[in-house]
């Protein structure tokens, strides 16, 4: 073909066919001017336009109406330049311009106000009714795509308040649209410092150094996903390091840079006050990458090592289930394998374990559970566990309580769809598109789809970590995952690959990964004909499950005794727990597990020794007294405002007290 790029500029041999085109692959190359490239097909152009349209829709997305209050009107009369001559505003202006050395023009540009805020008079005093007073304060105003969303008021004595039931969003979030770089600070004053130094793509977290970054959820994909560099200019204290680690986990370590402040300065504004603008710029420009993954020395972890030396090992996150907490506690970055005979309640117990971790420690959950389809059936079970009421309208299960359950589950639980194709995550019944996940739906020669491969599931889970802050990933069960073709004839290699991949995912994303693996057929014992309990080596396929997991747990149910026994067969680190077993009673109405004890009694015993105990008998005729601890069962775990009210009762639990 004639080359359209160089033909008009050629002095000799015009209209010479020097352009080669590969029609099958859409590639072209000119042998005269060297121009080459790729011509997208009509389908690719359409997909690109659809992606751009979807992204624009997400940029225009707002928080659900009715969920949050918003200010009625922006108080332009209280803009800082309008308050210069007001006597009541002088201490605030002096604080910002003299003490903090912030430029008044910069503060005016970013709409800093000096309004009156309502603050509690004495929050420490015990009073039946709270008393409030109006105090002149600094107002940091939050906007999203130009809409006035919230205001944060700060007094000179560092008291803070937001708009009642207002939505939390990052401050100055609009500055990131269409920009390749982002700077994140721990407070608005630090953000104003960077803006004053010329870094216009700066945002601030709204509520200081917190682990719960739910306010990022709806901005990760629209405002942060396209960033090439994300510079974390955070405080260098303990809470700042905690916030840094959580942001790195959510936003990918590969594109995050860290800022180190000079000795004696804990944040950007400290540097501005003590050393000036040029020093702040010098620190920002010297931002360094996160240390190389895969190589560590004692010097790299010196701070963590010193903390362990001075403070000792801390137990992990408990679930407030007496008896079980003595055996197992949890920390992010761990991999757990759960097994047990079919029908013994593995999934039910995992649901309760995950809900308790989420309620107590704010660990959001993602499920890949093809056995819990339709999703509404699984959500129904979770609602019953949250409320302990049957899932139907009643005097106890009211519509406000139902709405609270839906709100809480929408914020904290999502499902990865089996056979998702173009769809990906379900949150509160809504399907989110996952365009980046490449799935073959046309089937191979045998007609099977590979949508349920481990790689595809973990790609969706990675998006759930980044977008929703997920800390627990449940894969239930293993045998519903399609093995990749290269492992089709090598079962042991496939199971080794599964364990290694899930363990790496847990460490990299600081998640608790829970895998349910079914056992092979368990033979009956020769002496009494009873089935023995399942062990980790009974898991179908390989002993690697017990060898490579950080936690190993077996769930066993005895229908004769109406008793569930949880066997903890492995806890890798002794500060997180120990091997052992605990007894639980399963409540069929709510699906909850209640701690109980079991002791053998004389065959002539017919009446229990206490009101919370019953006499039960197994198939061999042996009698037991089972005492159930109902103390914490009566509570509903969330209120009508969708706030958790399950508290961590880490009291020492004496089994004997149930019989006294």
N, C-alpha and C positions, 0 to 999 in steps of 0.2 A: 504494500500500500504506500501511497504518497504520505510523507510525514507532515502533519499540519503545523508542527512546531518550528521546523527549519526551512521548509520549502520556499516561503516568500522571501527569505533573506539570502538564498543561495544565488551566486552569480553564474554558476555553471551547473549543468545537468539538472535543471529544474524539472519537476514532475517525475523525478527518478523514484522508483518504488524501493525505498530503503527502510520502510517501517515493517517490522515483523510482528504479527498478532497471533497469539495463542487463544483461539476462540473457546476451547474447552475450559481453560482456567482463567480467562479474562486478563492475561498479561500481554504487554506490548514493549517493544524495544526498537529504537532507531539506531541503525548502524552508522549513521553520518554524524548526528549531533549527540548521540549517547543517551537521549531521553528515554526513560523507561518508567513503567508504573503499572497500576492495576485499575481496571474498570469494573466497578461493582455491578452486580446484576440488579434487575428491577426489584426482586424480592429483598435484596440487601439494602437498597435505597429506601424501600418502604419500611423495613425494620428500623433503620436508622432514624427516619422521620418519626416513626411511632415512639421510639425511645426518647427522642427529644421532646415530643408532645407529652409523654408521660412524666418526664422530669419537670417540665413547666407546670404541669398540674400539681405535682408534689410541692413545688416551690410556692404555689398559691394555697396550699393546704393550711387549714387552721385547726386549732384545737376544737373538739366537739362542742357545739353550742350547748349552753346550760350547765356545763361541767365547772366553769370557772367564772368568777366575777371579774369585771374589767372597769378601770376608771371611767367615769362619765365624760371627762373633758381634761385635756392637758392644761395644767395651770401656768399659762404663759406669763402671767403677771408676776410669778415667783421665780422667773429665770434670773440667774445670778447677777447679770448686769443691771437688771431692774431693781435689785435690792441693795445696791451699793450704798445708797444714801440713807438706808433704814438703820436705825440704831440697834434694833434687836438682831439684825443680821450681821453686824460688825464682827462679833466673836467668831462666827462661822467663816466669814470671808478671810479674816486674819489667819485662822487655822489652815485654810486651804492654800492661801497665797504665800503666807510667811512661814508657817510651820512645815507645810507639805511642799512648798515652792512650786505650786501648780499655776499655770498661766490662765488668767481669767478669760482670755479669748478662746482658748481651747475648751474650757468648761462651758462657755456660752454656746460654742459650736455643737457640743455633744449634750446639750439641753440639761445641764445640771441646774436644779432648782433649790430654793431655800424655803420650803413650805412649813406649815405647822403639822406635827404628827401627834397622834394619841398614844401615850405610853403609860404603862402601869406605874403607879406611884412608888410602891415598894413591893417588888415581886417576892422578896424573901420572907416578908411578914405573913403570918397566918391570919387570913381574914375570911369571913364568910362571904363577903361580896368584894370583888375587885374594884379598886378606885383608879381612875385614869386622869391624866392631866395633859394639856396641850403644850408642847414644847417646840420651839423653833429648831429645825434640823436640816440636814443635807439630804436632798432627794435625788436618787439615781433612777432615771426613768428608762423603762424597757420598751423597746419597739420591735415589731416583727413585720417586715414589708411595709413600714410606715404606719401600721396600726399601733395604738397605745395599749400595751398589754398589762403592765404592772409598774409599781413604784416601790423602791426600797428606801426607807427613811433611816438616817443614822444620826444619833446625837453625839455631842462632844465627849460624853462619857461612855461611848461605844455601846449604846443600846440600839437594837435594830428592830424594825417591823416592816412587813410587807402588807399589801392590800389583802384584806380578809378574803380567803378562798381565791386568791389570784393565782394565775399560772406562773410557774417558775420557768424562765428561759434565760439563756446566756445574755449578758449585757452587751450591746452593740453588735448583735448577731448579723444585722443587715450589711455590715462592712465586709463580710466574707463572700458575698455573692459575686461569682465570676472571677475571683482572685485565686492565684495558685498557691499562696502562702497564708498561714494563719499563726497568730501569736495568742497564747492563752495565759491569763494571769489568775491569781487567787482572789483578787478584789478589784473593785472599780477604781480605787485610787491608784493602784499599780497599773491598771489599764490606761488611765489618763496619763500616767507618766510615760508609757510607751508611745501613746498617741502624740504627746508633746515632743517626743524625740523623733517623730516622723514615721513610726510604724503604724500605718493607718488600718491594717487588717488585724486589729487587736480586739479580743473579746475577753470577758471575765465570767467566771462561774458565779452564779447568783448568791449562793449561800455558804461560801467559804469551802474549806477542805472537808468534804463529806465523801463517803464511799458510794452512796446512792446517787448516781448521775442520771436519774430518770428524765431530767429536763433535756438531756441530749438526744433522747430517743427519736424524736421526729425531725431532728436537724442533721443527724449523721449522714443520711443518704443525700439530702438536698444541699447542705452547706459544707460538709466536711469530707465527703467521699472523694471529691475531685482534687483535693489539696495534695500538692507534691511534697511540701514541707510543712510540718506543724511544730512550732517552737514553743516549748513549755517553759515559761518564765515564772515559775512558782516559788513560793517561800521555801527556804531550806530547813524548816523545822520538821518535827516528826509528822505533823498532820499534812504538811506540804508534800512530804515524801510519800505518804499514803495516797494523796490525791494524784500525784505523778504516776504512781504504779497503776492506778485504776484507769487513768487516761491512756496510758501506753497500752494497757490491755484492750481497751475499747477501740483505739484508733490505729493500731498496728505499730510495732516498734520500728519497722523499716523506715518509716517516714517521720518519726519523731526526733527532735533535737532537744537537748537539755542545756539550760543556762546555769552557769555557776556565778554566784555573787561574790564580791570581795569579802575578806574576813572582817567580821564586825557588822555586816549588812545582811539582813534576812530576806529582803525583797527589793523590787525595782525602785520603789519610792525612797527607801533607805539610801540606796546608791545615789539617787538624784539629790537628796538633801545633803549628803556628806561629801560627794565627789563631783556632782554636776552632770550635765546632759551628755558630754562626750564619754564619760565613764560608762554611763548606761548603754550608749551605742556600742562601745567597745565590748561590753559583756554580751550583748545580743549578737553581735557579729561573730563572736568567738564561740557561739553555741556549738556543742559537739554531739556527735552521734552516740547512741546507746552502745555500751561496750560490746565487742564482738561476741556473738552467740556461739557457744561450744567450747570456749576456752575461758577458764577462770582460775585465779590464784587467790591465796588468802588475803592479799591486799585488795582485791576487787570486792570482797565481801567483809571487809574489816568492820564496818559499822554493825552489820547483822551479827557477826561473830562476837563483838563486844557486848551487844544487847543480850545475846544468849548467856554470855559469861556473867553479866551483872544481874540479869532478871530470871534466868533459868528458862526451861522449856514450858510453854503455856499449853494447856489442854485445848483441843479443838472446839468446834461449835457443837453444843449439845442440843438435843431435841426435846428436852423437858419430859422425857418418858422414863420414870423411875425404873431402875433395874437395867434397862438398856443403856442409859447414859454411863453406867459404871463400866460397860464393856466397850463402847465405841463412841468416839466423837469425830468430827469431820473438819477438814480444812480444804480450801480450794487447791486445785492442781493434783488431785488424787483420782485413782481409777478403782472402781469397786465392781466385783462380780457377784451376782445373786443367783442362787439356784434353789431347787426344791421340786418335789413331784408336781405334776399338773393338777391344778385345783386346790393346792395347799395355800394359796393366797399370796404368792410372790408379788404380783402387781398391786394388790390391795395394800400390802405393807409398804411398798416403795412409794405409793401415792401419799400415805400418811407421813412417811419419813420426809418426803420432799416438801409437803405442805408445812410441816412443823419448821423445817429449815428456812422456808420462805417467810413464814409469819414471825419467827424469832430473830432471824438474821438478815432478812431482805435478800435472799438468794433466789433470783427469778429462775423459772423452770422452762425447759424446752423438751417436749416428748417426741420421739419417733416410735409410735406404737400402733402398728397396723392391726393388732388385735382389738384395739379400742376404737373401732370405726362402726357407725358414724361418730364423729367427734362429740356430738351433743350427748351421747350415752356416757362418755367419759366425763364430760363436764357435769352431768347430773350426779355422778358418784362423788366428784370433788365438792359439789355444793352440799351434799349430805354430810360429808366429813367436816366441812367448815361450820355447819350449823347444828349438827347432830339431829336434825329433823328430817322426816320423810319428805321427798321432793314432790310435794303437792300442796295446793292451797289449804291452809289450816289456820287456827288461832295463833300458832307459834311461827309457822312458815308463812309470813306475810309478804305482800308485794314489795314493800320497802326493803325487807331483808333479802328477797330475791334479787332486786335491783343492785343491792350492795354486793352480793355474791358475783353477779355478772361484771360489775365494775372492777372488783378486786381481781377476778380471774383474767379479765382483759388486760390489766396492767402487769400481771405477774406470771401468767402461764400462756404458753403458745405451743402449737402442735406442728410438727413437720409432716406434711401429707405423704402417705405412702402412694407411690406411683404418681408423683406430683406433676411431671411434665413441665409445663411452663409455670405452674403454680408452685408456691414454696411453703410459706409459713401461714398457719391459721392462728389469729389472735382474736379471741372473743367472737369467733364465728366468721370473721372477715379474712379473705384470702389476700395475701400480699404477693405481688409478682416478684419473681427472682430471675431477672433476665440474664444474669451472669452465669447461671448454672446451665451447663450444656447437657442435655439429656436426649438420648436416642429413643424416639417413640415409634419408629417404623418397624422395629423388630429385626432380628437377623433372619438367617435362613430357617431357623427353628421357630420363628414367630414370637419369641419372648422379648419383653422390654427390659432394659437395664436401668430403669428409673430408681430401683432400690439398691443400687450399689453403695458401698461404704463411702467412696469418694464424694458422690453426689449428696449423700446425707450430711457429711461433715462440711461440705461447702455451704449448704443452707444453714447448718448450725453455726458456722463462722459468722454469717450475716446476722444471725440472731444474737450472738455475743456482741457484735459491733453496734447493732441498731437498738437492741432492747436491754443490753446489759445482763444477758443470761449467765448464770453461774452453775446451773445444774443441767446436764444433758442426760436424758434417760433413753436408752435403746432397748425396747422390749417387744419381741425377743430377738436373739441372734439369728435363729433359723429363718427369719423373714427377710434377711439381707441377702441379695444375690451376689454370689462369688464372682470376682472378675475372671475373665476367660483364661488368664495365665495360671490360675490356681484351680481350674476345674478338675484336673486329674491329680492334684496334690493337696489332699485334705489337711494334713498336718501343717504344711506351709501356709495354707489359707488361714487357719486358726492362729498361727504365730503372727501373721501379718495383721489380723484383726486386733489382737492384744497390743502389739507394738504401736499401731496407728492410734488406737484410742488412748493409750497411755501418753503418747506424744501430744495429742490434742489437748488432754487434760492439763499437762504441764505448760504448754505454750499459751493457752487461753485462760489459765488459772480457773478451771472449771472442775467441778466434781462430776465425773462421767460414771454412770451406772449402767451396767450391761446385765440383762437377764439371759441366762443360758440354761436350756433344759438339760436334764440328765438323761443318760441312756437308761434302758430298762434295769430296774433294781430288783434283784432276786429276793425271795423270802428267806428268812433265817431257817436253818434246818431243825432247831430244837422246838420252837413254839409256833412256827409257821407265820409269824408276823413279819412285815416288811421292815427292814432296818432303815435307819435314817439315811438320807442322801449325804454324801461327802463330796468335796471338791473334785476328787479324782474320778467321780462318777459322771462328771459333765461330758456330754457326748462330744467326742472328737479328740481331745488332747488334755494332758495335764498342765499345759501352758497357762490355763486360766488361773489355777491356784498359784502357779509359780510367778506370774508376771503382775498380778493384781496387787494393789496396796491394801484393799479390804476384801475379805471373802466372807459371805454370809449365806446361811441356809435357812429357809423358812419351812417349818414342818407343822402339820395340823393333825390333831387327834380328835376325830369326830365323837368318839365315845366319851371322852373327858371334856369335850368342848374347849379344847386348849390348843393354843398356838405356841410353839417353841421356836425361838430364834437362836440359832447356833452361830456364834461368831468364831469362825475357824482361823481367821488371820487378820491381824492388824499390824502393818509393817513397822510402825514406829510406836514405841511403848508409851510416849506421852499422849498418844491419841486413843489408847485403849489397850485391851488385852483379850485373850481368848476366853470363851465361856459361853454360857447359855442363860436365857431369861424366859420366863413364862408370861404369856399375855392372853387376855380374854378378848374374843372378837365379837363386837356388837353388830348383829346383822342389819338392824334398822339404819344406823348411821354409818356403818363401815369403819368405825373407829376401833383402835386397839387400846385396851385398858390393862394396866399392870396387875398381876395377880401372883399368888403363891400356891404351891401344891405340897401337901404332905400326906404320907401314908397313914391310915388309921386302922384300928382293929375292925375285923369283919363284922362284929356285933354292933358297931356304931351306926346309928340311924339318924341322929340329929347333929347338926353342926354346932360348934362351940361358940360361934358369934353370929351376929345378924347379917354380916356381909359375906358369909361363907355358905357353901352347899356341899353335900356329899355326892360324889360321882364315882362311877365304877367302870372299869375297862372290860374288855371281852373275856379276859381270863378270870374275872370275878374279884380282882383286887380293888379295895375301896380307898378313895382319897378324899381329903377335905380341901376344897378349892376356895380360897378367899380372894375377893376382887376389890381393888382399891378404886372406888367410884369418886374420889374427892375432886379430881379435875375434870371428870367426864361431863358434869352438868353444865359447863360453860359453852357458850357459842363463841367461836374463835374470831369472829369479826362483828363489828357493830353496824348499824344502819347507815353510817357514814363511810363504810368500806375500810375502816381502820382496824388493824389487828389488835386483838385483846387477849391473845395467848401469851403468857409471860413465862419466863424460864425459871422454874422452881427447882433449883439445884440443891435441894435439901438431901441430906443423907437419909436413905430409905432403909429402914429396918424391917425385914420381912416378918419378923416375929410379932411386930406391933399389930399386924392385921388380925391376929388370932387373940389379942388381949382385950 
